[in-house]
């Protein structure tokens, strides 16, 4: 029986100081028992001599310095794991909230995870067809990748993420898949949108949900992505499933992190976020991937909303430095009615080059991708010029580029949230658009491919 | 042996009391799990320790034991083709021992104790040797001859030395030091990472480190022994540029440090390098590469140590007389690790929370680069070039790590997200980047690549900067408002950008350009401007000139195989002359 302490010295925000403790370990899980028998969880942030600084995971309401008791459980935060988790809904700390029975765990795992040995990783290179041209054609997703969606308030990131979850498949394969969904501080409506979307495709039975909604304790969010990833690792590396993890919204997670850091009076980094936020986010994102000798994989799509649409804000900025690319949504395109409003130029998939080409997608993929990017960039420049100077000021070739840019947004990007395009369709649409331009402009495509595809219907 | 007791744990920082006998920067074993740590502060008998492994589950009262040695690396055969973590533990061995995840408290030697190497001596018995003298060699890979040197600071007479097959810890001979002590010679030596390895003297760099990357070699070259920085926002291609340099730089040894970056990037190097063939030696690139991987999910303190571990290994190969290139990706993550420890030590922060000693630590690191005469009587020349990536938040280089770096480095390759969005790679901005070696290396290029190299470079730089000025005007009044010579200038600059500077890392031929090929391309793009300008004066129409069919051939020159370069160059150059002459004739016909 672990020792009980009645020596709570102070409670301030999410932090609590317990005095005269013995043998308490860093990061150890604790349990607070209120006078009415209610139990709440906490963890040790720092041990200094006989003082333990403890972070609460739930609200501090009702904690009484005189008669609340603290117990340290001698282990870190763990999650009980079982294949029965599929189809279930849990709260942000991994307790079932769907009215179903408790999970009988097959094993328990520390939610903090253990870093993957880089020498044991297997490089992600299997093409995932999401059916979204702006992703498949230009910012290709591969299995084991972490590709976040950088969105902003009022943009349809949930629709896009749901579309990806619904349509994604690895071609020619019929393997076990699962979705792990972690909601952090989002509204009931948004969360319910995902649930309904999973239900309509029958994926709900293969989904594990961790739900910390906007009205749940903010501090609980710090554990939520770790819970979700622990479940994902179990399904992927123990059970051999291909797991798609959707984390939304990382911005709320980072704000919770900031709350704890501020309460500890740490020296803040940019915008008050803690200096270790890079490391902390990395310990979440880097849990995606593939391992040698394991069939399963974890593909991760974190969603974050950029405050003030600012890509240089610390949350998107640090995320971009860790993840393998980003899909950026644009308010300007959304206003124009382009859906999904993917801004392809600043979007990027770092792992695309190994996932495309002959035998994976089609041999013309890489060349046309580069050509579409540079043609669209030039077309946008031309259109900008047109706004200032009028169409007459453009050279004939720039007029073609401007037309290309318009058509590209209308036909290629704006496919709607219901259309599911095969990669061949995507590539053929690309060629159709490139035919707007004269052949001599297509410098990034080899002659052989031009002979085969240029101007053909 | 001094042992203490843990009194405080805060993340990677542990404080232990009862450590009065320990030295600063001693390596210690922390707790019952025997985690590896290093003493970074002493107050009375309390030592602050940065722990290189995850500290979860460690409690107060657990023991701390000093090894009374500073953090050191093992230097000897077995380094090449290895992948090590920040404190030189071999990751592939750990994987075989404990599986795919990194558990704690693993004790494993850096260099394999079982591998057997064939040693061939090259000095006579009875020779008097001093630190740095070569005793013999081991053929470590097909292209790297590992020279076994007398450790620095040691001198004496060789009493015995035998050819044979040895493990790194076997005695291969004996030395009688000048003090008369016996010293067993082994294939392996140790060196503390925080102390630069000594050399006889430093020289100023005057030979370029040829990288096969056109924008680097032609516009902003780096010297062997030089230091360069690549700052850029995310997605601008820092890592691809670093990988390209690691692949194609004309160095004998490459040390690649992945410091706080993505795990998959290291996997990429591990998968790809063995497949790639070095154009200079015809062997696999992995046979000259050492990898240090401390990815972003691995413990933060070991990230701080990783760049020192890497540069000490690089210095060791430099001392053998090799040209070594070290890539550190990214120094910003190293600085963040420094900041995190500084914050936990409750030091007074400098700018943006970074410790006040950030700039001096960075300078000390970069200053370990250079072209040197090594210790030893044969006066070997070795060079260590350092290329550091910087990841400034938001791409804004006014932040402390970028600024401290810029004060030190001589070459600055500024990556530009606007170029990256247009998929112009490498996205090195030609207007903001610079190389302070450009002039001193110009002589070498003129003598070894082509006598017109510096002239061509100057012409290209001039066109590019004039284009930037003209571009402002075009934005205001449109292309049509420009005079014909100015329009030609814009076209010529576009050709330089698209046909010369743009280089595809993933194209099998374009990924590397020899200096000869670069020269031919420089000649073509400048010839277009010079000859077209002459044709324009003779009355040719500008619209005619910008649509010459030969320009497509110039654009495709980058995909020409090295062996066909000279023939194709002559053909295209002649064709360009002919088509321009035709353009002049057409005008006259009117």
Interface residues (C-beta under 8 A of the other chain):
Chain A: X22 X23 X24 X25 X26 X27 X28 X45 X46 X47 X48 X49 X50 X76 X110 X112 X113 X114 X115 X116 X117 X118 X119 X120 X121 X122 X123 X124 X144 X237 X266 X267 X268 X269 X270 X275 X276 X278 X279 X282 X283 X286 X287 X289 X291 X292 X293 X294 X311 X312 X313 X314 X317 X318 X320 X321 X322 X324 X325 X326 X345 X346 X348 X350 X351 X353 X354 X366 X370 X373 X374 X377 X378 X385 X388 X389 X393 X394 X395 X398 X440 X443 X446 X447
Chain B: X7 X8 X9 X10 X11 X15 X54 X55 X56 X57 X58 X59 X60 X61 X83 X91 X92 X94 X95 X99 X100 X101 X102 X103 X233 X234 X235 X258 X260 X262 X263 X264 X266 X267 X268 X270 X271 X293 X295 X296 X297 X298 X299 X300 X333 X336 X339 X340 X343 X349 X352 X353 X391 X393 X394 X395 X396 X417 X420 X421 X422 X423 X424 X474 X475 X476 X477 X478 X479 X480 X481 X498 X504 X506 X547 X549 X552 X555 X556 X559
